[in-house]
Amino acid sequence: MSTNGYNPVPITGTDESQEDAVIPSPMELMIIEEVDEDEETKTIRTRIRDINTSITENILTPMKVHVLDPMNEIQQMVSMKFDSYLSKVGNVPIIRRFLYIFFICIVVWILHLYKTQDGGFSDHDLLLNYVKESIDLNSFETKWEYISSMPCLSGTKGDVIISKYIKKSLEAMNMDEVEMLEYKGYMNFPEEEKNVLHVFNNQDPVLDIELSKENFNPLAWNGEIEKTTLIFGNRGSRDDFKRLLEHGIIRSGRHNYVLIVFYSDLIHEQILLSELVTIKGIIFISDKYKDDVIQMKSVGLPQYSMGNVLKADWHGYKALKSAHDEPRSTPRIPTIPLSYNQGHKLLKLISKDGVNFGDGLFSGLGKGISVSFNVNSTVKEKQPTYNVLGKIRGREQTTKSIIITASKNSVNFGALYPSFGTTTLIALAELFQKVRYKFNWAPLRNIYFMTVGGSEFNSIGAATYLEENLLPIKDEIYSIIDISELGFISSKETFQIETHPLLHDFLQGVVSKSYNASTSHVQHYGDWTPFMANGIPVSILSVPDIRNKVLPIDTDADSFNEASDILKDLGKQNDLSNLLVTLFEIILKLVDEPNIPFNVVQYVKIMDKLLQDIEQDHSKELNFNEIIKAMLKWKSIGSEWNQFIHNWNSSVSKNESAYGKESLRVSKERWNWNNKLSNIGRRTVSEYGLLDRKYYKNGIFGPTLWKMDYGVDSWSFPGVRDAIMTTDWSKAQWELDEVAAALNFASDMFK
C-alpha cells in the first residue's frame, strides 16, 4: 500500500476492518482541510473582498483621478520646461546628474551639521573603580621575581630570555600588535681573565687589589695605565678641579695623573673635565653600603649624542669608522670602578697634603703614590639588544598615540631598577586589557607599551627605534611617559614628575590627588632623551631613591631576594596598588580625554620665566625682540585654546563621570585642535640642530653641554646657554633666533 513516503502506523481497535487502516500523511490532511472548508470561512472571505472593492472605488480611484494624475501632468510639464532651459546650457542628462549630486551633498551636510552623537566617551570613574578591584599583586610579584632572576646586561643571553618573556606576557593579553624589535650596536663586556690593580710608593709595590667582573663600566675605554701618579679629586666637579689647578696639584697638558674620585650625579662631566686637564685615567669609588659592593655605572657621554656610538649618520654626521671618532659618545681615557673598601685602601696611602676636601681626605701632592691597571673589556661592535612593543588600538583618532616606556636592561639583576619599572609596565598593560574586555572599551587614541634595551650603552634601543621610525613617530606620538624610575612610594613621600610644560598642570593635578607631587621640566638623561632631542613631549615619573640611583642600584646587591620582603608588608601592598591606579588614571586621561590635556598658557609661562632668566643677565649682549614676538603669538594661541575648551564644555553636557552628546561639527573642531596640539613639539625644533651638537634639535628644552652654575637652569635653551658660557655672543644670538623661528613656524598651523 502506498503511503507517500510515510510508514503506515496501525490503528488499534476491536473492529477487524481497522487492521489495514493508516494515519493519513500531512499532505492528505491538508487536502482534507481544503475540501472540507465550512460556510463560515466562505462568509469571511466574501466580506474581505467587499471591503477591498469599496476602498478601491471610493478612495484610491478618486485619489488617482483627481490628485495623482494632475500632479504627474504638472511634473511632466515642469520637467519639459526645465529641460528646455538646461538644453541651452549643455548636455541635459549630465547637468541633471550634477544637480542631483549637489542636492544630495547639501542634504548630507545639513544632517551632519545638526546631528548629535554621544561620542562614545568613557565613564572614567567606572573604569577606575573596576581597576581598583582587579589588581593582582600575586601576578605582579611572580613577574617581578622572574624578570629580576638573572643579570640582564644588553647583548647577553639574559637580555634575550627576558625580552622573550615580556613578549609572551603581552601576547597572552591578546594585544592588537606585539613585536620584539632587534637593534645592533657597540657594546663592551667584562673581561674573562683576572685583573689586578697594582699600587706603588716611590716605584715600590705596596698594594695589589684583585679585580673581578664587577670592576666594570659599560662603554669604558680600553687602555693600560702604567705606574702613573695618583691624585684624589673628591667628586670631580668644576670647583674641585679649580682647587687642584690653583694649588698646582695638577698642571694642564701633563699626562701623568690618575684621578681617584667618588661617583657624582654627572659622571659624563667628571670624564670630560678630566680629559680637558689631560688626566690619564679615572678610578671611581662606590658609595658605602651594608655590603662592600661595586657600582657599575655607564660612562657614556650623552651630552654629545645618543644611540649606537658607531653610527651617527642619521642625525647629520658621516658614518663612523671607530667607536671613538667624532661625534663623541664614549670616553678617551680608561675608567675603572672600585668598591668603597677597595677605594679607601688607596685613599689611606695618599699623603695628608694638598687640597683639603674635608672628612680627613686630601688630594695629595701628586708625588709618591702611583698605580698600574689595565682595562681590556670585550668589545662587540654589532651586538643585538631588543625592544618589546605592544599596542592597544584606539577607536577615534587612530593616527595619534602615546608610548609608555620602561628600561629593561642592567649590568646586574636590577630588581629595584629597572625590573620594577618593567614589571609595572606589564601590569598596566594587563589592567588596560582587562578593562577592554570587561567593558568592550577602547581608548580614543592608541597606546603603545614598550620596554627598551641598551640603556646602559647610550640608549641604543630607544635611539635606534626613533632613528628608524623618525617621521612616523613625530607624526603620531604626542607624549611619551617613562616609568623606569618608579618604586614603592607612600602617600606621604614625594612623587617626582619631570615633564614637558604642556603637561605640567595635567600631571600635577592627577598625581597630587594621592601624593606629594613635585613637578619640573626634564632635568636628567635617560631612554627618553632621544625623543626629547627631537621635540616629542616626554614625561618621567619617578621616586627620589630610584631616580638618584641610591644603593643597591647598579650593584649585584640589587636582587629580588633583597626586595621581596617589601611585598610582605601590607602597607607596601597598598602603596603598590595605589601607584598602579594612579598610573592607570594618568594614561587613561591622557589617551581617552576627548581633548588632549595640553595647557598652552602654562607652556608659555614656563618658557617666558626661563627666557627672563637669560634676558636679565644678558639683555645688553643679546637682542630678544624676535623671540618675544613669537612668545606673544603663543600667548594668543593659549587664549584661543582655553576659549575652545570653555565652549566645548558648555556645548557637551557632562554629568559626574562622563561626557554627554557632541555634534559632528564640534567633533571636527575638537579633532582639528588635537591634531594641531599634538604637532607642537615636533614643529618647535631646528632642522639643523644646535650649532655644536647637531644631535640635539630641540633648542628650547634639552641638556646644556655643561651643568650650569647653581641657580641657573641647565635643561632649557641649551644652544643659547652653551654659547653664553663661552661668551660667543654671535653664536648665542643665532641660537636664540633659531628658537624664535621654530616657535613662529609652529604657530603658523594655528592660523
Secondary structure, 3 states (H helix, E strand, C coil): CCCCCCCCCCCCCCCHHHCCCCCCCHHHHHHHHHHCCCHHHHHHHHHHHHHHHHHHHHHHHHHHHHHHHHHHHHHHHHHHHHHHHHHHHCCHHHHHHHHHHHHHHHHHHHHHHHCEECCCCCCHHHHHHHHHHHCCHHHHHHHHHHHCCCCECCCCHHHHHHHHHHHHHHHCCCCCEEEEEEEEEEEEECCCCCEEEEEEECCEEEEEEEECCCCCCCCCCCEEEEEEEEEECCCCCHHHHHHHHHCCCCCCCCCCEEEEEECCCCHHHHHHHHHHCCCCEEEEECCCCCCCCCCCCCCCCCCCCCCCCCCCHHHCCCCCCCCCCCCCCCCCCCEEEECHHHHHHHHCCCCCCCCEEECCEECCCCCCEEEEEEECCEEEEEEEEEEEEEEECCCCCCCCEEEEEEECCECCCCHHHHHHHHHHHHHHHHHHHHHHHHHCCCCCCEEEEEEECCHHHCCHHHHHHHHHCHHHHHHHEEEEEECCCCCCCCCCCEEEEEECHHHHHHHHHHHCCCCEEEEECCCCCCCCHHHHHCCCCEEEEECHHHHCCCCCCCCCCCCHHHHHHHHHCHHHHHHHHHHHHHHHHHHHHHHHCCCCCCCHHHHHHHHHHHHHHHHHHHCCCCCCHHHHHHHHHHHHHHHHHHHHHHHHHHHCCECCCCECCEEHHHHHHHHHHHHHHHCHHHHCCCCCCCCCCCCCCCCCECCCCCCCCCCCCCCECHHHHHHHHCCCHHHHHHHHHHHHHHHHHHHHHHC
